[in-house]
Amino acid sequence: MSGKACRTLKAVAVIIAGLLPAGIANAQGGADSLESQLAAKYKVAKIGQDSSGISVTDPGTVLVIKKGGILSVTSSNMVVIPSCVKDGQVHSANGNAMAGVSKLLKWKNVSDPTGSTNAETKFLTIGEKVYVSKIEVNRKDSKVSMAIIECDSCNSVQDASQRKAQVVFQFPKDYLAGADGGQVSDVISQVLEIQPEEAAQQEQGQDAQQGQQQAQQPEAPAQPPTTIQLGQTIDEVKGPWASRPR
């Protein structure tokens, strides 16, 4: 894959699924922060686990995959190799990525009881629908990471798989310092687009909110009528109208 940053990411980044809490990570600022704007744009799905495995307990925003190359693993896998998006192009891990991760785990003396580093990987297909289970903003490295999991009910599959993946969007240096949620979501939507039905509902909600704000704005107070008192001059009676051109 091209890009030093993406190569470095795939060589050393090991994401242990389940150890990191779902939601918006590295939150900074208040209601107008980038994290808050992304949280409002993308509702994060809640993931639970029981004896049957991992499942979505509270659905979130449905995203449609627009570009191929996103590498996924089964939901039981510990290790997820990120797919990097730079300049609108998806750069996926090569065939040796899992082997490299396995060596890294051994070097770190970390056991892999599930054998996930030897598990089969699969590219998610264009048009497939997924939930977002985690969003992380890294201003220092100018990256926005999104953990996703298949929406089996949306894809009308007979055998539930709920494969998961991670997509890392690489932005130019210091770009996130001044970017807003709309600019970042425009880049994300090139690869992961909000399902059209949900996007339309979001727009309707925004329009309704703007309408309520306009309705709540106070009207300008009416000007009191001009009064004439005994002893006033003609100019005093005319008031501000005296200087109005004819």
Summary of the structure (lengths in Angstrom):
residues: 246
radius of gyration: 27.2
end to end distance: 75.6
largest distance: 101.6
contacts: 664
relative contact order: 0.17
helix: 31%
strand: 25%
